Amino acid sequence: MAGGAHEELAQYGQLGDLGLELLRRVGRQVARSQGFPPPEGHAAWTDEAVDELLFEMISRKGENFLLTCFLKTVDDASLERMFFTSIRNFLIDEAKRTERGKLRRRFAARLGADSRFRAVAGTSPRWALTSHPPGAVWQGDLDELVKAAWEVRGVWITAWNHSGPTPRETVRALMAVLAGVLEAAGGAVREEELAKVLEARFELLAPAEYTTLYADDGALIDSATDQEHGTVPVEAETIAGEIWADMSPQERKLLSFLEDDPAEVSVLLGLGRRQTSAIMDALSEKLMLALTAAGSDPREVAAALLRRSSEPP
């Protein structure tokens, strides 16, 4: 199939027989290896269930999905990786949407019963502190709220049940973090964003881990691993690529030196020791959050990142 599915997509602008077969094979691999439940009405990940998943994904993503796949790939191998990432992310989003909805209902009931907080009416539910001026709305970067959540010290979650009453200490931890986050926000924050912050802070909705699975005919496994290193799942390489793309040139340069003495690294950057130390600490925290939220084995993703940092420009 080398070149076939991608050339077919380039020629017709839509999936033909080769592209559809590739998408379905990757879909079977992802669905059956990630630990996610099959669609409603299916007891297992049958071929029919996978086809239903793929139809739903393409319907939601719209006609731009195939165009994006074409523009971001150059051959069948890269198209396969794009399919893998798209299907995996769609499954994660679906699972998180369900679990995040439960989380939202759980903390919204608590916020409504606490005089420190007030609900803000609108099409999208928001929450603010009662001390916030009316009309004040947070419009910043979500990473800022995640950072504020991590700055709330002395709270943790030792028990988390997905049904039934929420443990008292868990409630205390959730409310303390939400109060700290809203204080930092200075205005009303969407309920959905608050759920994402709690998810990142306490790792409540971590997606299932990737487990390598051979395709039905054994062909897919060769391209589901890094061709040079032979043992790294394409998922880890894909996630590393996403993190790498989000890093600045300075951060990429620093990646291999995070364990070194800031005094020595400052010479590399041409900056003072204190400024270099602050940059290194910020990068370490950024990577920790990214690796925690990645949903894959952090060691595999970190290894893939380090390989990128050692490659020549």
Secondary structure as UniProt FT lines:
FT   TURN            2..3
FT   HELIX           4..12
FT   HELIX           17..33
FT   TURN            40..41
FT   HELIX           47..61
FT   HELIX           64..71
FT   HELIX           76..112
FT   TURN            115..116
FT   STRAND          117..120
FT   STRAND          126..129
FT   TURN            130..131
FT   TURN            134..135
FT   HELIX           142..150
FT   HELIX           168..185
FT   STRAND          188..190
FT   HELIX           191..202
FT   TURN            203..205
FT   TURN            216..217
FT   HELIX           220..223
FT   TURN            227..229
FT   HELIX           234..245
FT   HELIX           249..254
FT   HELIX           255..257
FT   TURN            258..259
FT   HELIX           262..269
FT   HELIX           273..293
FT   HELIX           298..310
//
